[in-house]
Amino acid sequence: MKQLTILVLLAAIFYVEGEEEFLPSYLKPCDLQKSDFKKCVRQQIENSLPLFSKGIPEIGVPSIDPVDLNDIVIDGNGLKLTFTKAKMHGLSEGSLTDFIINIGEKEETFKLGFKGNLSMTAQYNADGKILILPIRGDGDSLIKCRNVEVEINSKLNHVKDAKGEHFKLATPNYKYNIESTTFDFKNLFNGNKQLAETTLQFANENWRQLMDDLAPPVIKQIVKTIVKAINKFFSKVAITTIVLGYKEA
Ligand SMILES: *[C@@H]1O[C@H](CO)[C@@H](O)[C@H](O)[C@H]1NC(C)=O
């Protein structure tokens, strides 16, 4: 019995170690000693973005396309608008616009720029006014944002555990820009087509006004989700596995 316990324990340890060393085949380590190190890392990120955003189940990195969002509640300026069961789509189809990683410098940093077309599907419930026009209804909604640019800047910390040294993004901050947005709310005014069309058209013409309230909580959740996924990856893959020639402190 005791032997069996030891065996199971060993198996568990090896299993964890095996899991620890897992690096998806599309990711190749870059050599810190080579002059093209930064270029290599950027290339890796560029190549792996569509796959990475689908998650790495082997090491528990969740998919970020689609992303489940927490409920969004806008309540002010005479409008109460809530979104539930919200999902963001499109992160895997965007592209990298900027990527900088500073390793081995006094303050290590990480910068990631993303550009893509994102859409949000959700159940909406609206009651109140957009500027001057009434809006009321509940049902399916689709919000499409064209050319969303997000830039994440973060400190790159090192954390040490039994398996070695790992990167960790810390205190990330971000900024964003959205080129344009279109809204589609089904079942406005209990299906009264004429009222619905007038309000939808008005909402689309004044999209920036609505997005001033809507974008901040949504973008915040997206950034949080991306950073969490990256940190999950970092926590499972030691620096020495992804950065050749890196000497642990
Ligand atoms: C977003 O979609 C438009 C039109 O379909 C396309 O021209 C543009 O390149 C897309 N943007 C990105 C960042 O993929």
The ligand as an SDF file (V2000), in Angstrom:
LIG
                    3D

 14 14  0  0  0  0  0  0  0  0999 V2000
  -11.7000   45.4030  -40.2630 C   0  0  0  0  0  0  0  0  0  0  0  0
  -12.6290   45.1790  -41.2870 O   0  0  0  0  0  0  0  0  0  0  0  0
  -12.4600   46.0480  -42.4050 C   0  0  0  0  0  0  0  0  0  0  0  0
  -13.6100   45.8240  -43.3570 C   0  0  0  0  0  0  0  0  0  0  0  0
  -14.0340   44.5210  -43.3860 O   0  0  0  0  0  0  0  0  0  0  0  0
  -11.1140   45.8070  -43.0290 C   0  0  0  0  0  0  0  0  0  0  0  0
  -10.9090   46.6620  -44.1190 O   0  0  0  0  0  0  0  0  0  0  0  0
  -10.0290   46.0440  -41.9800 C   0  0  0  0  0  0  0  0  0  0  0  0
   -8.7590   45.7470  -42.5180 O   0  0  0  0  0  0  0  0  0  0  0  0
  -10.2740   45.2130  -40.7500 C   0  0  0  0  0  0  0  0  0  0  0  0
   -9.3320   45.6040  -39.7200 N   0  0  0  0  0  0  0  0  0  0  0  0
   -8.4820   44.7740  -39.1370 C   0  0  0  0  0  0  0  0  0  0  0  0
   -7.5680   45.3800  -38.1530 C   0  0  0  0  0  0  0  0  0  0  0  0
   -8.4300   43.5800  -39.3750 O   0  0  0  0  0  0  0  0  0  0  0  0
  1  2  1  0
  1 10  1  0
  2  3  1  0
  3  4  1  0
  3  6  1  0
  4  5  1  0
  6  7  1  0
  6  8  1  0
  8  9  1  0
  8 10  1  0
 10 11  1  0
 11 12  1  0
 12 13  1  0
 12 14  2  0
M  END
$$$$
